[in-house]
């Protein structure tokens, strides 16, 4: 690898981290920290809160239902999303989308080739 491509690569990497760092900070602040706080707080009285939770049949049912809904939604999203992603990138859907939006795409191309109003080429 040449020095030039290495420098460009390090600039790209720095730019990536410049964008990723605030996103990761927000993710940690809004998702990770609250979850860790709740889990740590659940052990304040030892295991007494956990024993009380699992002793109650309504709580166990709510936990079971939550897990079933979460797993079912992931399975359904995967069953719908993977074939659609494949079709959009490789198959019939790409052809359908290209045909349906052909006119809009051609108008967009025409407008881009003409340029913005008031601008000179």
Backbone as XML, in Angstrom:
<?xml version="1.0"?>
<chain id="A" units="angstrom">
  <residue number="1" name="UNK">
    <atom name="N" x="0.848" y="-1.177" z="0.000"/>
    <atom name="CA" x="0.000" y="0.000" z="0.000"/>
    <atom name="C" x="0.888" y="1.233" z="0.000"/>
  </residue>
  <residue number="2" name="UNK">
    <atom name="N" x="0.564" y="2.210" z="-0.809"/>
    <atom name="CA" x="1.368" y="3.418" z="-0.893"/>
    <atom name="C" x="1.045" y="4.344" z="0.268"/>
  </residue>
  <residue number="3" name="UNK">
    <atom name="N" x="1.924" y="5.343" z="0.459"/>
    <atom name="CA" x="1.705" y="6.297" z="1.539"/>
    <atom name="C" x="0.430" y="7.091" z="1.323"/>
  </residue>
  <residue number="4" name="UNK">
    <atom name="N" x="0.174" y="7.436" z="0.070"/>
    <atom name="CA" x="-0.999" y="8.248" z="-0.233"/>
    <atom name="C" x="-2.295" y="7.513" z="0.110"/>
  </residue>
  <residue number="5" name="UNK">
    <atom name="N" x="-2.409" y="6.248" z="-0.302"/>
    <atom name="CA" x="-3.624" y="5.502" z="0.003"/>
    <atom name="C" x="-3.736" y="5.249" z="1.501"/>
  </residue>
  <residue number="6" name="UNK">
    <atom name="N" x="-2.625" y="5.085" z="2.184"/>
    <atom name="CA" x="-2.652" y="4.919" z="3.635"/>
    <atom name="C" x="-3.138" y="6.167" z="4.328"/>
  </residue>
  <residue number="7" name="UNK">
    <atom name="N" x="-2.708" y="7.340" z="3.841"/>
    <atom name="CA" x="-3.160" y="8.608" z="4.428"/>
    <atom name="C" x="-4.641" y="8.818" z="4.176"/>
  </residue>
  <residue number="8" name="UNK">
    <atom name="N" x="-5.096" y="8.489" z="2.959"/>
    <atom name="CA" x="-6.518" y="8.628" z="2.642"/>
    <atom name="C" x="-7.338" y="7.682" z="3.500"/>
  </residue>
  <residue number="9" name="UNK">
    <atom name="N" x="-6.825" y="6.497" z="3.718"/>
    <atom name="CA" x="-7.524" y="5.520" z="4.540"/>
    <atom name="C" x="-7.635" y="5.993" z="5.981"/>
  </residue>
  <residue number="10" name="UNK">
    <atom name="N" x="-6.560" y="6.589" z="6.519"/>
    <atom name="CA" x="-6.604" y="7.070" z="7.899"/>
    <atom name="C" x="-7.527" y="8.273" z="8.031"/>
  </residue>
  <residue number="11" name="UNK">
    <atom name="N" x="-7.608" y="9.114" z="6.979"/>
    <atom name="CA" x="-8.556" y="10.234" z="7.008"/>
    <atom name="C" x="-9.987" y="9.719" z="7.001"/>
  </residue>
  <residue number="12" name="UNK">
    <atom name="N" x="-10.240" y="8.701" z="6.181"/>
    <atom name="CA" x="-11.564" y="8.104" z="6.126"/>
    <atom name="C" x="-11.932" y="7.472" z="7.447"/>
  </residue>
  <residue number="13" name="UNK">
    <atom name="N" x="-10.968" y="6.821" z="8.063"/>
    <atom name="CA" x="-11.203" y="6.199" z="9.358"/>
    <atom name="C" x="-11.481" y="7.255" z="10.430"/>
  </residue>
  <residue number="14" name="UNK">
    <atom name="N" x="-10.736" y="8.342" z="10.391"/>
    <atom name="CA" x="-10.959" y="9.423" z="11.355"/>
    <atom name="C" x="-12.324" y="10.051" z="11.151"/>
  </residue>
  <residue number="15" name="UNK">
    <atom name="N" x="-12.711" y="10.246" z="9.903"/>
    <atom name="CA" x="-14.031" y="10.818" z="9.613"/>
    <atom name="C" x="-15.132" y="9.876" z="10.079"/>
  </residue>
  <residue number="16" name="UNK">
    <atom name="N" x="-14.922" y="8.583" z="9.901"/>
    <atom name="CA" x="-15.904" y="7.601" z="10.351"/>
    <atom name="C" x="-16.076" y="7.676" z="11.861"/>
  </residue>
  <residue number="17" name="UNK">
    <atom name="N" x="-14.970" y="7.735" z="12.582"/>
    <atom name="CA" x="-15.060" y="7.816" z="14.040"/>
    <atom name="C" x="-15.636" y="9.156" z="14.495"/>
  </residue>
  <residue number="18" name="UNK">
    <atom name="N" x="-15.382" y="10.209" z="13.724"/>
    <atom name="CA" x="-15.937" y="11.514" z="14.062"/>
    <atom name="C" x="-17.462" y="11.482" z="14.023"/>
  </residue>
  <residue number="19" name="UNK">
    <atom name="N" x="-18.015" y="10.737" z="13.095"/>
    <atom name="CA" x="-19.466" y="10.588" z="12.997"/>
    <atom name="C" x="-19.966" y="9.527" z="13.984"/>
  </residue>
  <residue number="20" name="UNK">
    <atom name="N" x="-19.238" y="8.436" z="14.111"/>
    <atom name="CA" x="-19.686" y="7.319" z="14.936"/>
    <atom name="C" x="-19.633" y="7.616" z="16.431"/>
  </residue>
  <residue number="21" name="UNK">
    <atom name="N" x="-18.687" y="8.406" z="16.883"/>
    <atom name="CA" x="-18.525" y="8.656" z="18.318"/>
    <atom name="C" x="-19.769" y="9.295" z="18.940"/>
  </residue>
  <residue number="22" name="UNK">
    <atom name="N" x="-20.337" y="10.359" z="18.366"/>
    <atom name="CA" x="-21.557" y="10.913" z="18.971"/>
    <atom name="C" x="-22.737" y="9.938" z="18.929"/>
  </residue>
  <residue number="23" name="UNK">
    <atom name="N" x="-22.839" y="9.170" z="17.855"/>
    <atom name="CA" x="-23.927" y="8.193" z="17.757"/>
    <atom name="C" x="-23.774" y="7.129" z="18.833"/>
  </residue>
  <residue number="24" name="UNK">
    <atom name="N" x="-22.561" y="6.633" z="19.016"/>
    <atom name="CA" x="-22.318" y="5.640" z="20.062"/>
    <atom name="C" x="-22.550" y="6.223" z="21.452"/>
  </residue>
  <residue number="25" name="UNK">
    <atom name="N" x="-22.165" y="7.480" z="21.662"/>
    <atom name="CA" x="-22.392" y="8.118" z="22.960"/>
    <atom name="C" x="-23.885" y="8.226" z="23.259"/>
  </residue>
  <residue number="26" name="UNK">
    <atom name="N" x="-24.674" y="8.604" z="22.272"/>
    <atom name="CA" x="-26.122" y="8.705" z="22.458"/>
    <atom name="C" x="-26.715" y="7.322" z="22.714"/>
  </residue>
  <residue number="27" name="UNK">
    <atom name="N" x="-26.231" y="6.308" z="22.006"/>
    <atom name="CA" x="-26.710" y="4.943" z="22.204"/>
    <atom name="C" x="-26.417" y="4.461" z="23.629"/>
  </residue>
  <residue number="28" name="UNK">
    <atom name="N" x="-25.206" y="4.710" z="24.095"/>
    <atom name="CA" x="-24.849" y="4.311" z="25.461"/>
    <atom name="C" x="-25.708" y="5.060" z="26.470"/>
  </residue>
  <residue number="29" name="UNK">
    <atom name="N" x="-25.905" y="6.351" z="26.262"/>
    <atom name="CA" x="-26.660" y="7.183" z="27.191"/>
    <atom name="C" x="-28.140" y="6.809" z="27.241"/>
  </residue>
  <residue number="30" name="UNK">
    <atom name="N" x="-28.735" y="6.465" z="26.091"/>
    <atom name="CA" x="-30.175" y="6.235" z="26.051"/>
    <atom name="C" x="-30.582" y="4.770" z="26.134"/>
  </residue>
  <residue number="31" name="UNK">
    <atom name="N" x="-29.655" y="3.836" z="25.848"/>
    <atom name="CA" x="-30.022" y="2.424" z="25.857"/>
    <atom name="C" x="-29.232" y="1.643" z="26.903"/>
  </residue>
  <residue number="32" name="UNK">
    <atom name="N" x="-27.925" y="1.703" z="26.828"/>
    <atom name="CA" x="-27.091" y="0.871" z="27.699"/>
    <atom name="C" x="-27.188" y="1.314" z="29.151"/>
  </residue>
  <residue number="33" name="UNK">
    <atom name="N" x="-26.999" y="2.593" z="29.410"/>
    <atom name="CA" x="-26.992" y="3.082" z="30.790"/>
    <atom name="C" x="-28.307" y="2.819" z="31.523"/>
  </residue>
  <residue number="34" name="UNK">
    <atom name="N" x="-29.470" y="3.115" z="30.944"/>
    <atom name="CA" x="-30.723" y="2.814" z="31.659"/>
    <atom name="C" x="-30.898" y="1.322" z="31.949"/>
  </residue>
  <residue number="35" name="UNK">
    <atom name="N" x="-30.522" y="0.472" z="31.003"/>
    <atom name="CA" x="-30.655" y="-0.970" z="31.240"/>
    <atom name="C" x="-29.726" y="-1.447" z="32.349"/>
  </residue>
  <residue number="36" name="UNK">
    <atom name="N" x="-28.493" y="-0.992" z="32.327"/>
    <atom name="CA" x="-27.547" y="-1.368" z="33.379"/>
    <atom name="C" x="-28.033" y="-0.855" z="34.727"/>
  </residue>
  <residue number="37" name="UNK">
    <atom name="N" x="-28.556" y="0.368" z="34.769"/>
    <atom name="CA" x="-29.056" y="0.937" z="36.024"/>
    <atom name="C" x="-30.201" y="0.117" z="36.592"/>
  </residue>
  <residue number="38" name="UNK">
    <atom name="N" x="-31.121" y="-0.312" z="35.741"/>
    <atom name="CA" x="-32.253" y="-1.112" z="36.211"/>
    <atom name="C" x="-31.775" y="-2.469" z="36.721"/>
  </residue>
  <residue number="39" name="UNK">
    <atom name="N" x="-30.866" y="-3.098" z="35.984"/>
    <atom name="CA" x="-30.378" y="-4.413" z="36.406"/>
    <atom name="C" x="-29.622" y="-4.314" z="37.723"/>
  </residue>
  <residue number="40" name="UNK">
    <atom name="N" x="-28.742" y="-3.320" z="37.837"/>
    <atom name="CA" x="-27.992" y="-3.144" z="39.092"/>
    <atom name="C" x="-28.954" y="-2.811" z="40.238"/>
  </residue>
  <residue number="41" name="UNK">
    <atom name="N" x="-29.925" y="-1.940" z="39.966"/>
    <atom name="CA" x="-30.890" y="-1.568" z="41.001"/>
    <atom name="C" x="-31.761" y="-2.719" z="41.457"/>
  </residue>
  <residue number="42" name="UNK">
    <atom name="N" x="-31.953" y="-3.720" z="40.592"/>
    <atom name="CA" x="-32.786" y="-4.855" z="40.980"/>
    <atom name="C" x="-32.128" y="-5.722" z="42.047"/>
  </residue>
  <residue number="43" name="UNK">
    <atom name="N" x="-30.834" y="-5.549" z="42.254"/>
    <atom name="CA" x="-30.120" y="-6.320" z="43.268"/>
    <atom name="C" x="-29.910" y="-5.542" z="44.567"/>
  </residue>
  <residue number="44" name="UNK">
    <atom name="N" x="-30.562" y="-4.370" z="44.722"/>
    <atom name="CA" x="-30.369" y="-3.563" z="45.926"/>
    <atom name="C" x="-30.735" y="-4.319" z="47.198"/>
  </residue>
  <residue number="45" name="UNK">
    <atom name="N" x="-31.781" y="-5.118" z="47.164"/>
    <atom name="CA" x="-32.171" y="-5.876" z="48.352"/>
    <atom name="C" x="-31.727" y="-7.313" z="48.267"/>
  </residue>
  <residue number="46" name="UNK">
    <atom name="N" x="-30.624" y="-7.568" z="47.601"/>
    <atom name="CA" x="-30.182" y="-8.939" z="47.373"/>
    <atom name="C" x="-31.035" y="-9.550" z="46.276"/>
  </residue>
  <residue number="47" name="UNK">
    <atom name="N" x="-31.413" y="-10.801" z="46.459"/>
    <atom name="CA" x="-32.234" y="-11.482" z="45.462"/>
    <atom name="C" x="-33.717" y="-11.425" z="45.798"/>
  </residue>
  <residue number="48" name="UNK">
    <atom name="N" x="-34.079" y="-10.646" z="46.802"/>
    <atom name="CA" x="-35.467" y="-10.600" z="47.269"/>
    <atom name="C" x="-36.422" y="-10.140" z="46.168"/>
  </residue>
  <residue number="49" name="UNK">
    <atom name="N" x="-36.064" y="-9.141" z="45.371"/>
    <atom name="CA" x="-36.933" y="-8.670" z="44.290"/>
    <atom name="C" x="-37.116" y="-9.740" z="43.219"/>
  </residue>
  <residue number="50" name="UNK">
    <atom name="N" x="-36.035" y="-10.454" z="42.911"/>
    <atom name="CA" x="-36.105" y="-11.509" z="41.903"/>
    <atom name="C" x="-36.975" y="-12.672" z="42.392"/>
  </residue>
  <residue number="51" name="UNK">
    <atom name="N" x="-36.832" y="-13.038" z="43.658"/>
    <atom name="CA" x="-37.661" y="-14.114" z="44.208"/>
    <atom name="C" x="-39.134" y="-13.728" z="44.188"/>
  </residue>
  <residue number="52" name="UNK">
    <atom name="N" x="-39.427" y="-12.480" z="44.542"/>
    <atom name="CA" x="-40.816" y="-12.013" z="44.536"/>
    <atom name="C" x="-41.379" y="-12.011" z="43.112"/>
  </residue>
  <residue number="53" name="UNK">
    <atom name="N" x="-40.572" y="-11.621" z="42.163"/>
    <atom name="CA" x="-41.009" y="-11.605" z="40.769"/>
    <atom name="C" x="-41.361" y="-13.010" z="40.291"/>
  </residue>
  <residue number="54" name="UNK">
    <atom name="N" x="-40.461" y="-13.959" z="40.502"/>
    <atom name="CA" x="-40.693" y="-15.315" z="40.002"/>
    <atom name="C" x="-41.706" y="-16.082" z="40.825"/>
  </residue>
  <residue number="55" name="UNK">
    <atom name="N" x="-42.019" y="-15.626" z="42.018"/>
    <atom name="CA" x="-43.048" y="-16.276" z="42.833"/>
    <atom name="C" x="-44.449" y="-15.909" z="42.355"/>
  </residue>
  <residue number="56" name="UNK">
    <atom name="N" x="-44.594" y="-14.804" z="41.659"/>
    <atom name="CA" x="-45.899" y="-14.332" z="41.202"/>
    <atom name="C" x="-46.200" y="-14.911" z="39.813"/>
  </residue>
  <residue number="57" name="UNK">
    <atom name="N" x="-47.294" y="-15.695" z="39.691"/>
    <atom name="CA" x="-47.626" y="-16.301" z="38.391"/>
    <atom name="C" x="-47.924" y="-15.248" z="37.305"/>
  </residue>
  <residue number="58" name="UNK">
    <atom name="N" x="-48.508" y="-14.133" z="37.667"/>
    <atom name="CA" x="-48.800" y="-13.084" z="36.678"/>
    <atom name="C" x="-47.515" y="-12.516" z="36.097"/>
  </residue>
  <residue number="59" name="UNK">
    <atom name="N" x="-46.512" y="-12.321" z="36.945"/>
    <atom name="CA" x="-45.230" y="-11.800" z="36.463"/>
    <atom name="C" x="-44.542" y="-12.795" z="35.539"/>
  </residue>
  <residue number="60" name="UNK">
    <atom name="N" x="-44.606" y="-14.080" z="35.909"/>
    <atom name="CA" x="-44.002" y="-15.108" z="35.044"/>
    <atom name="C" x="-44.708" y="-15.159" z="33.696"/>
  </residue>
  <residue number="61" name="UNK">
    <atom name="N" x="-46.044" y="-15.066" z="33.705"/>
    <atom name="CA" x="-46.794" y="-15.054" z="32.441"/>
    <atom name="C" x="-46.432" y="-13.839" z="31.598"/>
  </residue>
  <residue number="62" name="UNK">
    <atom name="N" x="-46.309" y="-12.683" z="32.246"/>
    <atom name="CA" x="-45.941" y="-11.467" z="31.508"/>
    <atom name="C" x="-44.554" y="-11.612" z="30.889"/>
  </residue>
  <residue number="63" name="UNK">
    <atom name="N" x="-43.623" y="-12.186" z="31.620"/>
    <atom name="CA" x="-42.273" y="-12.411" z="31.087"/>
    <atom name="C" x="-42.312" y="-13.390" z="29.911"/>
  </residue>
  <residue number="64" name="UNK">
    <atom name="N" x="-43.051" y="-14.484" z="30.066"/>
    <atom name="CA" x="-43.163" y="-15.464" z="28.991"/>
    <atom name="C" x="-43.786" y="-14.829" z="27.743"/>
  </residue>
  <residue number="65" name="UNK">
    <atom name="N" x="-44.863" y="-14.069" z="27.923"/>
    <atom name="CA" x="-45.516" y="-13.422" z="26.789"/>
    <atom name="C" x="-44.591" y="-12.415" z="26.102"/>
  </residue>
  <residue number="66" name="UNK">
    <atom name="N" x="-43.817" y="-11.684" z="26.884"/>
    <atom name="CA" x="-42.872" y="-10.718" z="26.324"/>
    <atom name="C" x="-41.825" y="-11.419" z="25.469"/>
  </residue>
  <residue number="67" name="UNK">
    <atom name="N" x="-41.313" y="-12.523" z="25.962"/>
    <atom name="CA" x="-40.293" y="-13.265" z="25.216"/>
    <atom name="C" x="-40.890" y="-13.857" z="23.941"/>
  </residue>
  <residue number="68" name="UNK">
    <atom name="N" x="-42.112" y="-14.395" z="24.031"/>
    <atom name="CA" x="-42.767" y="-14.970" z="22.846"/>
    <atom name="C" x="-42.992" y="-13.892" z="21.786"/>
  </residue>
  <residue number="69" name="UNK">
    <atom name="N" x="-43.500" y="-12.733" z="22.189"/>
    <atom name="CA" x="-43.750" y="-11.649" z="21.227"/>
    <atom name="C" x="-42.437" y="-11.164" z="20.616"/>
  </residue>
  <residue number="70" name="UNK">
    <atom name="N" x="-41.385" y="-11.027" z="21.418"/>
    <atom name="CA" x="-40.097" y="-10.559" z="20.903"/>
    <atom name="C" x="-39.532" y="-11.548" z="19.884"/>
  </residue>
  <residue number="71" name="UNK">
    <atom name="N" x="-39.565" y="-12.836" z="20.203"/>
    <atom name="CA" x="-39.026" y="-13.842" z="19.285"/>
    <atom name="C" x="-39.874" y="-13.900" z="18.017"/>
  </residue>
  <residue number="72" name="UNK">
    <atom name="N" x="-41.197" y="-13.859" z="18.165"/>
    <atom name="CA" x="-42.080" y="-13.904" z="16.993"/>
    <atom name="C" x="-41.865" y="-12.696" z="16.089"/>
  </residue>
  <residue number="73" name="UNK">
    <atom name="N" x="-41.664" y="-11.516" z="16.671"/>
    <atom name="CA" x="-41.458" y="-10.328" z="15.841"/>
    <atom name="C" x="-40.129" y="-10.388" z="15.101"/>
  </residue>
  <residue number="74" name="UNK">
    <atom name="N" x="-39.103" y="-10.929" z="15.724"/>
    <atom name="CA" x="-37.810" y="-11.078" z="15.048"/>
    <atom name="C" x="-37.919" y="-12.095" z="13.917"/>
  </residue>
  <residue number="75" name="UNK">
    <atom name="N" x="-38.608" y="-13.205" z="14.175"/>
    <atom name="CA" x="-38.783" y="-14.224" z="13.130"/>
    <atom name="C" x="-39.592" y="-13.649" z="11.971"/>
  </residue>
  <residue number="76" name="UNK">
    <atom name="N" x="-40.686" y="-12.930" z="12.267"/>
    <atom name="CA" x="-41.521" y="-12.354" z="11.205"/>
    <atom name="C" x="-40.752" y="-11.303" z="10.406"/>
  </residue>
  <residue number="77" name="UNK">
    <atom name="N" x="-40.014" y="-10.434" z="11.094"/>
    <atom name="CA" x="-39.248" y="-9.408" z="10.399"/>
    <atom name="C" x="-38.184" y="-10.037" z="9.505"/>
  </residue>
  <residue number="78" name="UNK">
    <atom name="N" x="-37.560" y="-11.087" z="9.970"/>
    <atom name="CA" x="-36.555" y="-11.784" z="9.169"/>
    <atom name="C" x="-37.201" y="-12.486" z="7.978"/>
  </residue>
  <residue number="79" name="UNK">
    <atom name="N" x="-38.342" y="-13.129" z="8.216"/>
    <atom name="CA" x="-39.030" y="-13.851" z="7.145"/>
    <atom name="C" x="-39.511" y="-12.899" z="6.053"/>
  </residue>
  <residue number="80" name="UNK">
    <atom name="N" x="-39.861" y="-11.683" z="6.418"/>
    <atom name="CA" x="-40.317" y="-10.699" z="5.429"/>
    <atom name="C" x="-39.129" y="-9.934" z="4.841"/>
  </residue>
  <residue number="81" name="UNK">
    <atom name="N" x="-38.216" y="-9.512" z="5.690"/>
    <atom name="CA" x="-37.129" y="-8.630" z="5.267"/>
    <atom name="C" x="-36.077" y="-9.270" z="4.392"/>
  </residue>
  <residue number="82" name="UNK">
    <atom name="N" x="-35.659" y="-10.483" z="4.706"/>
    <atom name="CA" x="-34.608" y="-11.121" z="3.906"/>
    <atom name="C" x="-35.035" y="-11.372" z="2.461"/>
  </residue>
  <residue number="83" name="UNK">
    <atom name="N" x="-36.204" y="-11.968" z="2.233"/>
    <atom name="CA" x="-36.602" y="-12.138" z="0.824"/>
    <atom name="C" x="-36.781" y="-10.811" z="0.096"/>
  </residue>
  <residue number="84" name="UNK">
    <atom name="N" x="-37.351" y="-9.821" z="0.760"/>
    <atom name="CA" x="-37.510" y="-8.520" z="0.105"/>
    <atom name="C" x="-36.166" y="-7.896" z="-0.224"/>
  </residue>
  <residue number="85" name="UNK">
    <atom name="N" x="-35.221" y="-7.974" z="0.685"/>
    <atom name="CA" x="-33.889" y="-7.424" z="0.423"/>
    <atom name="C" x="-33.238" y="-8.142" z="-0.752"/>
  </residue>
  <residue number="86" name="UNK">
    <atom name="N" x="-33.383" y="-9.459" z="-0.785"/>
    <atom name="CA" x="-32.811" y="-10.212" z="-1.902"/>
    <atom name="C" x="-33.476" y="-9.825" z="-3.216"/>
  </residue>
  <residue number="87" name="UNK">
    <atom name="N" x="-34.814" y="-9.759" z="-3.204"/>
    <atom name="CA" x="-35.532" y="-9.425" z="-4.434"/>
    <atom name="C" x="-35.235" y="-8.002" z="-4.899"/>
  </residue>
  <residue number="88" name="UNK">
    <atom name="N" x="-35.097" y="-7.076" z="-3.954"/>
    <atom name="CA" x="-34.810" y="-5.695" z="-4.337"/>
    <atom name="C" x="-33.431" y="-5.546" z="-4.960"/>
  </residue>
  <residue number="89" name="UNK">
    <atom name="N" x="-32.498" y="-6.347" z="-4.525"/>
    <atom name="CA" x="-31.139" y="-6.193" z="-5.034"/>
    <atom name="C" x="-30.822" y="-7.124" z="-6.192"/>
  </residue>
  <residue number="90" name="UNK">
    <atom name="N" x="-31.514" y="-8.253" z="-6.309"/>
    <atom name="CA" x="-31.121" y="-9.241" z="-7.316"/>
    <atom name="C" x="-32.206" y="-9.674" z="-8.285"/>
  </residue>
  <residue number="91" name="UNK">
    <atom name="N" x="-33.440" y="-9.425" z="-7.981"/>
    <atom name="CA" x="-34.428" y="-10.131" z="-8.769"/>
    <atom name="C" x="-35.549" y="-9.288" z="-9.306"/>
  </residue>
  <residue number="92" name="UNK">
    <atom name="N" x="-36.693" y="-9.864" z="-9.241"/>
    <atom name="CA" x="-37.889" y="-9.322" z="-9.846"/>
    <atom name="C" x="-38.245" y="-7.948" z="-9.292"/>
  </residue>
  <residue number="93" name="UNK">
    <atom name="N" x="-38.106" y="-7.757" z="-8.001"/>
    <atom name="CA" x="-38.484" y="-6.473" z="-7.403"/>
    <atom name="C" x="-37.650" y="-5.333" z="-7.970"/>
  </residue>
  <residue number="94" name="UNK">
    <atom name="N" x="-36.363" y="-5.575" z="-8.219"/>
    <atom name="CA" x="-35.523" y="-4.523" z="-8.795"/>
    <atom name="C" x="-36.052" y="-4.126" z="-10.164"/>
  </residue>
  <residue number="95" name="UNK">
    <atom name="N" x="-36.479" y="-5.114" z="-10.951"/>
    <atom name="CA" x="-37.042" y="-4.816" z="-12.270"/>
    <atom name="C" x="-38.367" y="-4.071" z="-12.140"/>
  </residue>
  <residue number="96" name="UNK">
    <atom name="N" x="-39.205" y="-4.479" z="-11.175"/>
    <atom name="CA" x="-40.499" y="-3.812" z="-10.973"/>
    <atom name="C" x="-40.284" y="-2.370" z="-10.534"/>
  </residue>
  <residue number="97" name="UNK">
    <atom name="N" x="-39.407" y="-2.167" z="-9.571"/>
    <atom name="CA" x="-39.137" y="-0.812" z="-9.089"/>
    <atom name="C" x="-38.583" y="0.043" z="-10.225"/>
  </residue>
  <residue number="98" name="UNK">
    <atom name="N" x="-37.668" y="-0.505" z="-11.015"/>
    <atom name="CA" x="-37.097" y="0.251" z="-12.133"/>
    <atom name="C" x="-38.185" y="0.617" z="-13.143"/>
  </residue>
  <residue number="99" name="UNK">
    <atom name="N" x="-39.122" y="-0.304" z="-13.407"/>
    <atom name="CA" x="-40.189" y="-0.029" z="-14.363"/>
    <atom name="C" x="-41.169" y="1.005" z="-13.816"/>
  </residue>
  <residue number="100" name="UNK">
    <atom name="N" x="-41.585" y="0.840" z="-12.554"/>
    <atom name="CA" x="-42.583" y="1.731" z="-11.964"/>
    <atom name="C" x="-42.038" y="3.151" z="-11.846"/>
  </residue>
  <residue number="101" name="UNK">
    <atom name="N" x="-40.809" y="3.282" z="-11.447"/>
    <atom name="CA" x="-40.235" y="4.607" z="-11.228"/>
    <atom name="C" x="-39.436" y="5.106" z="-12.427"/>
  </residue>
  <residue number="102" name="UNK">
    <atom name="N" x="-39.558" y="4.430" z="-13.567"/>
    <atom name="CA" x="-38.805" y="4.802" z="-14.755"/>
    <atom name="C" x="-39.047" y="6.261" z="-15.137"/>
  </residue>
  <residue number="103" name="UNK">
    <atom name="N" x="-40.320" y="6.668" z="-15.145"/>
    <atom name="CA" x="-40.634" y="8.034" z="-15.564"/>
    <atom name="C" x="-40.068" y="9.060" z="-14.579"/>
  </residue>
  <residue number="104" name="UNK">
    <atom name="N" x="-40.236" y="8.807" z="-13.269"/>
    <atom name="CA" x="-39.707" y="9.735" z="-12.275"/>
    <atom name="C" x="-38.189" y="9.831" z="-12.377"/>
  </residue>
  <residue number="105" name="UNK">
    <atom name="N" x="-37.550" y="8.700" z="-12.603"/>
    <atom name="CA" x="-36.092" y="8.711" z="-12.724"/>
    <atom name="C" x="-35.653" y="9.458" z="-13.975"/>
  </residue>
  <residue number="106" name="UNK">
    <atom name="N" x="-36.393" y="9.304" z="-15.071"/>
    <atom name="CA" x="-36.000" y="10.006" z="-16.295"/>
    <atom name="C" x="-36.217" y="11.505" z="-16.150"/>
  </residue>
  <residue number="107" name="UNK">
    <atom name="N" x="-37.294" y="11.934" z="-15.464"/>
    <atom name="CA" x="-37.517" y="13.361" z="-15.221"/>
    <atom name="C" x="-36.412" y="13.908" z="-14.327"/>
  </residue>
  <residue number="108" name="UNK">
    <atom name="N" x="-36.050" y="13.148" z="-13.308"/>
    <atom name="CA" x="-34.975" y="13.569" z="-12.406"/>
    <atom name="C" x="-33.662" y="13.723" z="-13.178"/>
  </residue>
  <residue number="109" name="UNK">
    <atom name="N" x="-33.365" y="12.771" z="-14.069"/>
    <atom name="CA" x="-32.137" y="12.851" z="-14.870"/>
    <atom name="C" x="-32.162" y="14.077" z="-15.770"/>
  </residue>
  <residue number="110" name="UNK">
    <atom name="N" x="-33.313" y="14.333" z="-16.386"/>
    <atom name="CA" x="-33.449" y="15.487" z="-17.264"/>
    <atom name="C" x="-33.222" y="16.781" z="-16.495"/>
  </residue>
  <residue number="111" name="UNK">
    <atom name="N" x="-33.830" y="16.883" z="-15.324"/>
    <atom name="CA" x="-33.665" y="18.103" z="-14.523"/>
    <atom name="C" x="-32.219" y="18.293" z="-14.079"/>
  </residue>
  <residue number="112" name="UNK">
    <atom name="N" x="-31.565" y="17.215" z="-13.736"/>
    <atom name="CA" x="-30.158" y="17.324" z="-13.333"/>
    <atom name="C" x="-29.287" y="17.732" z="-14.509"/>
  </residue>
  <residue number="113" name="UNK">
    <atom name="N" x="-29.599" y="17.243" z="-15.698"/>
    <atom name="CA" x="-28.766" y="17.592" z="-16.857"/>
    <atom name="C" x="-28.998" y="19.054" z="-17.273"/>
  </residue>
  <residue number="114" name="UNK">
    <atom name="N" x="-30.208" y="19.561" z="-17.067"/>
    <atom name="CA" x="-30.500" y="20.958" z="-17.411"/>
    <atom name="C" x="-29.844" y="21.886" z="-16.394"/>
  </residue>
  <residue number="115" name="UNK">
    <atom name="N" x="-29.847" y="21.495" z="-15.152"/>
    <atom name="CA" x="-29.246" y="22.327" z="-14.112"/>
    <atom name="C" x="-30.294" y="23.074" z="-13.325"/>
  </residue>
  <residue number="116" name="UNK">
    <atom name="N" x="-29.842" y="23.775" z="-12.310"/>
    <atom name="CA" x="-30.758" y="24.558" z="-11.470"/>
    <atom name="C" x="-31.140" y="25.842" z="-12.181"/>
  </residue>
  <residue number="117" name="UNK">
    <atom name="N" x="-32.382" y="26.296" z="-11.941"/>
    <atom name="CA" x="-32.773" y="27.581" z="-12.535"/>
    <atom name="C" x="-31.865" y="28.704" z="-12.046"/>
  </residue>
  <residue number="118" name="UNK">
    <atom name="N" x="-31.458" y="29.553" z="-12.940"/>
    <atom name="CA" x="-30.611" y="30.677" z="-12.578"/>
    <atom name="C" x="-29.128" y="30.361" z="-12.532"/>
  </residue>
  <residue number="119" name="UNK">
    <atom name="N" x="-28.765" y="29.094" z="-12.680"/>
    <atom name="CA" x="-27.338" y="28.759" z="-12.659"/>
    <atom name="C" x="-26.817" y="28.694" z="-14.086"/>
  </residue>
  <residue number="120" name="UNK">
    <atom name="N" x="-25.570" y="28.999" z="-14.245"/>
    <atom name="CA" x="-24.947" y="28.947" z="-15.572"/>
    <atom name="C" x="-23.974" y="27.795" z="-15.602"/>
  </residue>
  <residue number="121" name="UNK">
    <atom name="N" x="-23.870" y="27.191" z="-16.762"/>
    <atom name="CA" x="-22.941" y="26.065" z="-16.902"/>
    <atom name="C" x="-21.593" y="26.550" z="-17.346"/>
  </residue>
</chain>
